[in-house]
Amino acid sequence: MEKITDYFGSMVFDDRVMKARLPEKVYKSLKETIDKGNPLDASVADSVASAMKDWAIEHGCTHYTHWFQPLTGLTAEKHDSFITPAPDGRVIMEFSGKELVKGEPDASSFPSGGLRATFEARGYTAWDPTSYAFIKDGTLYIPTAFCSYTGEALDKKVPLLRSMDAINKQALRILRLFGNDTVQVVKTSVGPEQEYFLVPAELYAQRKDLIMSGRTLFGAMPPKGQEMEDHYFGSIKQKVSEYMADLDKELWKLGILAKTKHNEVAPAQHELAPIYSTTNIATDHNQLTMEVMQKVAKKHGLVCLLHEKPFAGVNGSGKHNNWSISTDTGVNLLSPGETPHENAQFLLFLAAVIKAVDDYQDLLRLSVATAGNDHRLGANEAPPAVISIFLGDELTAVLDAIEKDEPYGGTKKEKMQLGVDVLPKFRKDTTDRNRTSPFAFTGNKFEFRMLGSSNSISCANIHLNAAVAEVLKQFADELEKAEDFNKSLHDLIRRTIKNHKRIIFNGNGYDDAWIAEAEARGLLNLKTTADAMPRICDKKNVDMLTSHGIFTEAEIYSRCDIMLDNYVKAVNIEALTMVDMARKEIIPAVMKFTADTASAVASKTSVVSVACKYEKRLITTLSDLTDEMDEAASALEGAVAELKSIENVIKASEFVRDSLLPKMDALRAAADKAETVTSEEYWPFPTYDKLLFGVK
């Protein structure tokens, strides 16, 4: 039987391969770049390219591609073969350092938010040596950054790497103040838990809404949903288990640390969680994970749905972003230790995160804002749209003591007493977990739970890294001037807690009372993408992001335009799909059932005098619902036409929020009601019961 250890990372040009194939000098130079962020020595490129090419060809590759992440939310690739013509008419296989380092895709066909005119086509991809190349489908994939001819970032990798540089720079300043001169690099790490749905492929193919938008735009709830709570962590169905096993193997070949798999809360919903890794690598891996999930599903006659809310009435899918900060010496800077009240370095970093989340709650909210995620946030299944931090009882008590300038009494870790002698006794954690918190401390990391399942994790981590870097800078600026470091440190932590404790909430984030309390505290409640996204252009956010070199001002405004445009386009496609399905499928089906029912009534009454009360009431109900659907579809068509005339993207997003979405809701309400009174044999596409419970 094939061992995991034999094939893990077998499709990756990782450290083992580089050490074996590269000259020692080249290997050491490249490792300095990967581990310490040193500038890439141009002289190593040819040697690396040659070794990469030989390794890839040995694994059956004929092509290579620069793999990048444009602002579409997906990945992009252009494949070139290794062949080069030889004088005698044959070909030889070549791959140069120049081809490794730089590619030239057409930049005019990707979103740029006005940074590039359509006729200005040149763009560049640049090799990211910190993320290993890998093989997929007979092609060598080289992770790259993507920029325009004039140097603007047109992707999500460049700003992410910039944000990692920013937090590294500021964190090192803080560590030097504590007398730590050995740490050379501070990196953020992420472990993104990925939720998803699996549905039968043959049923998916019959649903135009799933094909066009990734979610069901119509659908009445079946008799059973998730109310029995029997799916969460339940026994995994055979077909799903086989899929998960195949998925794990494909991910492990790519060096992706897939660790945990289980059923999630909703029927047909599941989760995969990896071991954490450096943020930019985790981002690349998560993009790959989503792609492999969908590809493997097809082999098993399934479709993997990554939309945040594919089904109304049951839980949607998120992506929990477990974020921490660590040094190259192996120290997690968010680890409290056994006595957090005595760990001044930890308390300072904790205070920095608290202040960053409070000061830049709008940036964190907009970093997860999409049309799909708007359906999920605050729907009693995910965190609310209000940002808050959960710390747990012990840390909250520590901070309270600091704020009041009182000694902290401390708490001893209790042993769990389960009342059964044969069961092991173990120490309970000093803090519980809070599933309702958007930003929860979970021991030595923060779990940012607001990300949508289809989101790239780069956006959230760009803004989180940037916000924390800014606060660390403010702290370093103050403490570097301090005459009495310890006193200034104590005063700074105490002041920060006092000024930003409003963001700390350890209660139930699903409770309506919390939303009212949050408003009283002055916290933001940015419910939709249209509300959240324009906030990136606020002066405080522009000033902060540009001061750390995360974005240029032009890049910020372009991203606002791109994300709002994506929001408008996504909802517009959904609206058009709804009208199409209502006009061509649902209304004709209901009319056919109505007509057949009326014919049956006429046939019965012609033979014998009967009241046919039920049938006549049903005919009236169906006729009324048909009229209601027709009117709702016409209203939605009118709104779609009006949307086309709105040129300003902010006004267009507001129109989508205020007019288009309510009209879509009205059409769905009428259609879903019609589904409940229409014979199943007439309904034109698979219903929720088949989709949610169709995988055996």
N, C-alpha and C positions, 0 to 999 in steps of 0.2 A: 504494500500500500504506500502510495506517495505521501511523503511527510511534508507538512506545512513549511518546516524549516528548509526543505530542499528547494521549494519554489517561491518562497516569499521574496519579493523584490527581484525576481528573475527577469522581469521586463524593464528594469530600471538601470540606468547608467549611474549607479550610486557610488558611494565611497569605496566599496570593495572592488568594484570594476575599475574605477579610476586608479586606485593604488596599484592594481595588478598590471594595468596597461599603459599608464603614463610614465614618462621619465621622472625620476625622483624630484628633480628641480622643478619641473612643471607641476607635478602633484602638490608639492609644498606651497608653491605660489598660488595655485588655485584654492587650496585649503585656507590660506590666509584671507582670501577674498570671501569665501563662504562663511568661515567661522568668525572673522573679526571685522568684516565689512571693508577690508582694504581695497583700493582701486585695482581693477582687473589689469594685469600686465598683458599688453597687446601681443607680446611675443609668444604667449602660451596658446593662443587661439588655434594656430595651425596644427600644433601637436594634439590638442584636445579634439579638434575636428577629425583628424585622421583616425585617432583611436575610436571615436564615436562611430565613425562610418564603418570601420572594420567590424566592430562589435555588432552594429545594427545589421549589416549584411550577413553575418554569421547566424543571425536570428531570422533570416529570410526577408529582410527589408529591401525594398527597391526605391523608396522615396523618403524624403524628410519634409517636415513642415515646421514653420514658426507658429507656435500655438499661443494665442493671445486672447484677452478678455475685453472686447470693445464695450461701449456703453449701451449695448442691446440687452445686457443681462445674461447673454449666452457666451460661448467661446467661438473663436473663428480660426480657420486654418486654410492655408493654400499649399498644395502638395507639389514638390519638385522632385524629379528623379535624380539619382546619383550619376546617371550616365553622361559621359562626355565623349564626343566623336574622336576616334583615333585616325591617323593618316591613312591607314590601310583599309579603311571602311568599317572597321569594327568599332566597338565602344569600350571605354574603360570606366571604372567606377571611381569618381572623385568627389571630394567634399572639402572645401577650403576653410581656413579660419575666417575669411571674409564672409563666406556664406553662413557660417555658424553665428557670427557676431551680428550681422545685419541682414534684414530682409526688406522688401519694398512692396507691401500690399497697397492696393488702391484705397486711399483714405476717404475719397469723396462719397463712397457708398455706405459709410458708417455714420452714426449720429455724431455731430460735432457741436450742435447748439449754436451755430453761427460762427464758430472758430475758423471754419474753412468754407469757401464758396464751392459750389458743385464742380466748377471747372478746375479747381485747385486739387488735383488728384493725388499728389505724391504723399505717401506716409512711410514711416519706418517702423520696423520691429527690431528690438534690441535684446539679445540673449540675456536672460537672468540666470547667472551661474549659481545662485543660491538655491534654485529649485531644479532638482535632477531631471534630465531628459529621460524619456521612457518610450517604449514601443507599444503601439496599438494598431491592430489590423494591418500589419505589414508595413507600417510607416514609423519612422523615428520622429517623435514629437519633442520639440525644443521649446520649453516655456520662455516667453518673451514679453517685454513691455512694448507698448504701441504708442507712437507719437506722430505728430504732424510734421510736415516739412519745416515749419517754423518753430518746432520744439514744444508745442503744447501737448499735454497729456491727453490722449484720446481713449484711454482705457482706465481700468480700476487697479491695475498693478502698480503703476508709477506712483500715484498718490499714497497707496498703501505702504510702499517701500519708503516714501518720504516721511510718512507718519511714524514708521518704526525707527527711522533715523532720529526724528525729533524727540521721541520719548527716551531713546537711548542716551542722547546728549544731555537731556535734563536730569535723568535718573542718575547718571554718573556724577553730575555736580552734587546731588544730594548725598550720594555714597561717599564722596571725597570729604564732605563736611563731617561725616561720622568716622573719618580716619581710615577709610577703606581705599587703599591704593592698588590693590591687587586685581580688582574687577576691571576688565577691559571692555566688556560688552554687556549691555542689558537688553534682553529681548522679551517681547510679549509672545505668549503662547495661547493657542486656542484649540478647543475640542468641540466641534460643532455637531450636536445631536440632530439627526435628520429624520423627520417624520414623513410618511408617504402612505398612499392608498394603492391597493391592487384590485383591479377589476378584470373580468374575463374579456379577452380581446374581441370576441365575436359580438359582445354586447356593446362595447365601446364603439365599434365600427357603425353601429346603428344610431348613435347619438351625435347629431350634428353639433350640438353645443359643446360636448366634450372635445370633439375634433378641433373646433374653431377656437375655443376659449380655455379649454382645460378644466372647466367646471360645468355642472348641470345648471342651466338657466331656468329649467322647469323641473318640477318633481314634488309630488306630495309625499309626506312621511308614511312609511309602512307601519303596520300594527306594532312592530318592535323596532326600536332603534338601539340606543346605548343605555337605556334606563335600568336594565338589569345588572349593569356593570360586570358582565361576565366575560367580556372580551379582553379587558386590560390584564396583561400578563397571563392570559389564558393559554391553554394548550394550542400549539401552532398546527394548523391544518397541513396535511401531507404535501399538497401542491405548493403551499407557501413555504414550507420547510425546505423543499427541494430547491425552490427559487433562492431562498436565503443562503443555502449551502453553496450554490453556484455563484451567487453574488459575492460571498466572502472570498471564494477562491480567486475570482477575477480581480477583486480589489487587492488581495494579498500579493498577487503577481505584480501589481503596479506599486507595491510598497506602501499601500494605504493601510493604516493600522485599525481596520474594522475590528471592534472589540465586542460590542453588546448588540443583541437583537431580541426583539420581543413584540408581542401584540400591543397596540396602543388602545386608547379608550373606545374609539368608535369602531363599529363593525368594518372589516376590510382595511383597517388602519394599522400600520406597523412603524417600528422605529429601528434605526441603526445608529450606534454611537461609536466613534473612534477614540483611540487614545490621543491626547492632545499633542500638537507639534507647533513649531514656530509659525507665526501667524501667516506669512505669505505662502508657506508650504501648505499649511492647513487650508488656505483659500484655494490653492490649485487643486488640492486633493478633494475638496468638497465639490468643486465644479466637475471633476472627473467622476466622483461618486454618483452624482445625479445623472450623468450621462450613462454610466455603466448600469445603474439601476434600471433605466428605461430600456437599454439594449438587452440586458439579460431577461427582463420580463417578457419580451417578445418571444424568446426561445421557449418559454414555458406557457405560451398561449395567454399571456396576461398583458395588461397595460399598467404601468406605474404612473400614478397621478401625483404631481408635485405641486398642484395649485393649493393655495392656502385654504380655500373653502370649496372643495369640489361638490359637497353635498350640504344643503341647508338642513338645519335641525339636528345635526350631529357635529361633533368636534371637528374643527379644521386642523391643519397641519402647520406646525411651527418648526423652528430650527434654533435650538438653545445654544447660545454662544458662550462657552465656558472660557473665561479670559483671565490670565494671570501674568505677572511680571517676574522674570527670573534673571539671575546673573550667569555669566559663563563659568562661574565657580560652583554652580549648582544650588544656589540659594534662592528660594521662592520669597520674594519681597512682600507677598501677601500672606505669608504663613505666620500666625500669631504666636506660635510656640506654646509652651506650657503655661506661661505667665504673661499674657498679652498686655496687662497693665504695666509691666516693667519693660516691655519691648518698645522703646522709643522710636526706633527706626520703622518698625511695623506700623505704629500708630501714626507716624508722619505720612507714610504712603497711603494708609487707610484714609486719613483726613484729606489727602490730595484727591483720592477717588471720589469721596463724598462731595467735596467742593466742585470738582469737575462735572459730576453728574447734575448737581444743582445748577451751576452756572450755565451749562450747555445742554440742559434737558431738551431744548428744541432741536439741537443737532442730532441727539441720539434718536429722538422720535422720527425726524425726517429721514434718518439713515435707514429706516425699515419701512418707509411709506411706499406702498404700491397699491394699485387697484385691488389686487387679490387680498392683500393683508388688511385692507380697510374692512373687509367683511368679517375678519377674525378677531381683531383687537377689541377687547371689551365685551365680547359675546359670551361671558360666563364660561369660558373654556380656555382663555388666554389672558395674559395680563391686560389691564385696561390701557387706554391710550395715554393715561397719565403716568409719567415717569416717577418712580419712587424707589428707595433702597430698603431692602430687608437685611438687618444685621443679626437678629437673634437676641436672646435675652442677655447672654454674658457680655458680648461686645457693647450692646446698648448700655448696660450697667457700667461698664468701664468708662465709656464716653460721658455718661451722666456724672460719674465721680470726678472726672477731669474737669468737666464744665463747672461743677460746683466747687472745685478745688478741695475735694475731700478725699481721704484715703479710701482705696477700694478694698472691700473686705474679701472679695474673691469667692469662688464657688468650687467645691470639689466635684470631680467627675464621679457620678454615682454608678454603681454596678446595677445592671438590669437584673431584676429578680422576677423570673418567669414562673416560679412556683412548681417547677418540675425538676427533680434532682438530676435527671440524665441530660438535661439541656445545658449547654455551656453558659457560663456567666461572662458577661463582657461589659466594658465601660460604655455608657451611653455618651453620645456627643453632647457638648455643652450648648448646642443650639439645634433647634428643629429645622425642617425645610419648609419653605413657603412657596407653593406652586402658583400662587396668585400674584407674586411680586414680579415686576418687570426686570428688576436688577437685584438679585439676591446673593448675599455672601454665603458660600457653601463650604467653608473650612479653610481653604487656601487659594480661593479664586472667586470671581464673581460670575454668576450665570445671568447673562443678558437674554431674557426669554421672549423678546418681542419680535425677533426676526421671523419672517415668513419662510415657509418651506422651500419656495423656489428662488428666494433671494440669494445673490452672491453675498457671502459674509464680509466681503471687502469693505463695503460702504459703512457698515456698523463699526468695524474695527478701525477704519480711517478716522472716523469722528471720535471714537472712544480714545484711541491713542493720542490724537491731537489735543483733546480736552484735558487729559491727564498731563500731557507734556506741558501745556500752558500753565497749569496750576503748579507743577513741579518747578517750572521756571520762576514763577512768582515767589514760591517758597525759598528757592535758592538765592534769588536776588535779595531777599530780606535777611536770610540767615548768614549769608557771606559777609554782610556788613555788621553783624552782631558783635558787641563787645563781650557779652556773656552768652555763649552759645546755648548752654543748657537752659538758662532762664528764658532766652528768646524762643527756644524750641518749645518749651512748655507753654509759653504765652501764645505762640502761633497755633499750636494744636488746640488749645482751649478756645481761642477766638474763632477758629474755623468751625469747631463743633457748635458753638453758640450761634454763629451766623448761618449755618447750613443744616441745622437739625430738622428743619421743616421737610427735607427730602427723605428722612428716615421714617418708615412706616412698617411695623411688624404685623399688622392685622390682615384682615381679609380684603384683598384688592377687588374681589367680585361684588362686594357690598356697595349698594347705591349710596349708603351713608359716607363711605370713604370718598366718593367722587365729590360730594358736597364739602366734606372736610378739606379735601385737597384744594378745592377752589378757595376756601377760606384761608388756607395756608399760602395762597398765591402761586400754586403750581399750575402749569399749563395743561390744558386738555385739548390737544390738537387731534380732533376725531378722524379727519380724513387727509388724504394726500394733498388735496387742494388747500387745506388749512395749514399743513405742516411744511410743504416743500419750499414755499417762498421765503420762509424764515432763514434759509441759508444765506440769503442776500442781506440780512440785517447787518448793520455796521459792525456790531461787536463780533459777529461770526466771521465776516470778511476780514476784519483786522486780525483776528486770532489765527485764522487759517493761512493767511498770506504771510504773517510774521514768522511762522515756522516753516514756510516754504512748502506747505502741503499742497496748496493750489495757488495759481495766480488769480487775480481778480477776474480776468476773462474766463478762466476755467470754472470758477464758481458760478458765474452767471450762465455759462453754457450748460453746466450740469443741471441747474434749476430748470432751464428751458427743456432739456432732453427728458428729464424725469416727469415733468408735467405733460409733455407731449406724449410720452409713453402711456401715462395715465389716461389721457383723453382718447388716444387711439385704442387702448385695450377696452375701455368701456364702450366706445363707439362700435367696435367689432361685435361685442356682446349684444348691443342694442340691435344691430342689423341682423344678427343671427336669430335673435328672439322674434323679430318681425317675420323673418323668413320661415322659421319653424311654425309660428302661429298661423301664417297665411297658407302655407303649403302642406302642413302636416296636422296640426292640432285641430284647427277649425274644420277642415274637411272631414276629419275622423269623427268629431262630435256631430257634425251635420249628418253624416252617414248613419251613425247610431240613432240620432233623433228620427231620421226618416224611416229607418227600419222599425223603430219602436212605434211610430205613427202608423205604419203599414200593418203591424201586428194588431194594433188597436182596431183599425178599420176592418181587418179580417175577422176579429173576434165579434165585433158588434154587428157585422153583417150576417153572422150565423145565429147569434143569440143575443138577446138584450142584456148587456152587463154594463156595470158602471165604469170599470177600468180606472178606478180613482188613482191608484199608484202610477200607472203608465201615463195618465194625463198630467199628473203633477210632475212626473219626471220629464215629460216633453216640454212643459212650461219652463222648468228649471234649466234644461239644456238649451232651450231657445234663448232664454234670458242671458245665460252665460256666453252663448255664441255672440250675442249682441255686445255684451260687455267686453269680450276679447277683441272683437272687431273695433270697437271704439277705443280701447286701450292701445291696440296696435296702430291705429290711425294717429292717435296722440303721440305715440313714440316715434312714428315716422316723421311727424311734423317737427318734433324736437331734434331728431337727427339732421333734418334739413336745415334747421336754424343753427345748429352747431357748426355746420360747414361755413356759415357766413361770419363766424367769430374768428378773427385773425390773431388777436392777442391771446397767448397761451394761458396766462393766468386767468383771464376772463372766461376762456373756454373751459378750464378746469372747474371754475366756480359754477358754470352752467351745467356741467356734467353732474356735479354734486347736488345742485339745487333743483334741476329740472329733469335731466335724463334718467338718473338713478331712481327717483320716485316714480316716474312713468314706467320704468322697467319693473319695479315692484308691483305696480298696479296690474300690468299684463300678466305677470307670473301668478299673482293671487287668483285672478279669474281662471287661468289655465289649470292651476293646481286644484282648484275647487271642481272644475269640470272633470279632471282625472278621477276624482273620488266617486263620481256618479256615472261614469262612462264604462261600459263593459270592457273588460281587460282585452278581449280579442280585437276590439276596435282601436285600442290605443296605439299610436303609430311608432312608438319606440320603447325600449326596456325601461321599466319603472325602478324605483329605489330598492324595492325588496330584492329584485333580481341582481342589481348592481352591487348592493351591499352584502348580500348573502350568497352570491352566485359562485364564489370560489369554493370548491369542495376540498 
